[in-house]
Amino acid sequence: MPVNQSVATFSDLTFASAFVVYFLALALAIVYYVKHTAAAEATIDATRPALVGTASSASESDAESGSSATPSPAATKKAADLEAKARRFANMAQTMVFLGIVLHATSLVLRGVSASRFPFGNLYEYVSVITFGTMLVTALMVTSRAIPALWPWVLTPVLALMFFGGTKLYAESAPLVPALQSMWYPIHVSTVVTGASICMLSGLGSLVFLFRSRFPKGKEPATFLGRVARPLPAAKVLDQIAYKTAIWALPIFGLGIALGAIWAESAWGRFWGWDPKETMSLVTWLLLAAYLHARAIPSFSRVFAAWINVVCLGTMVFNLFFINMVTSGLHSYAGLN
């Protein structure tokens, strides 16, 4: 079928609009991050034990016994005002994220409509779909747990992927190449991209967990990295996010690999051929399984388990770009048109 270029153009415009909106959301999230850090420091200052009346023997006695003076009402009010301002920026960032997700979804729908097919026929479209899935899953997680401090950590890599996809990987809307014209195409790819989107959030969760583990909640040093860590939730919360999302990613991604094997048998006469993309997908799935296994064993360090999950994220990104763009295999049609 011929491509509707007008619809394809609108798809490109909404993709660019989604990128801009996500960028604004990142800016608002960073402002929230800075203001929340200032509010936290003001709260610490307001509740820090203060020695007053050094000439008074009673005050000296209180200081020696470890008691503290009542926090200054002015300091307490200042901390509360800073936190309220920070929360407003968090709400604005959240609103912009949801607007970006709507625009992103619209871009994908229009891309599919323009060529009368599902919108993951090339690497540009695949990157768009996987970033959309990551944003949608993260939005649901952040909203339900009220942890807006995660947005800068997720939006930064998502924007980097979208920028690279929209510039270096961009391909005009076109009909599917013959190798993808199969009933298994939407089933296999949609399952894989769903699992990969959840896996990406899980890997990012473990990455932030490793950073937070260096600076435990309430014990952050007065350094730049300590201030960066202060707005983040406790390491236990981040560990739970990575673990629970990995529980979902493992079977979904594994199902996608199995469906790909069924398609391979139908198209190439064998279920498995150790094609580079097949192999790296299996390595990613095995690393995800290893992470869940290590995470479930009490004797294993949570930090060690998290490193496995970060390596899993690295192999997925390696598979997405290097395998598609550099190596030659039966999945080479998934690269640039």
Disulfide bonds with the S-S distance in Angstrom:
none
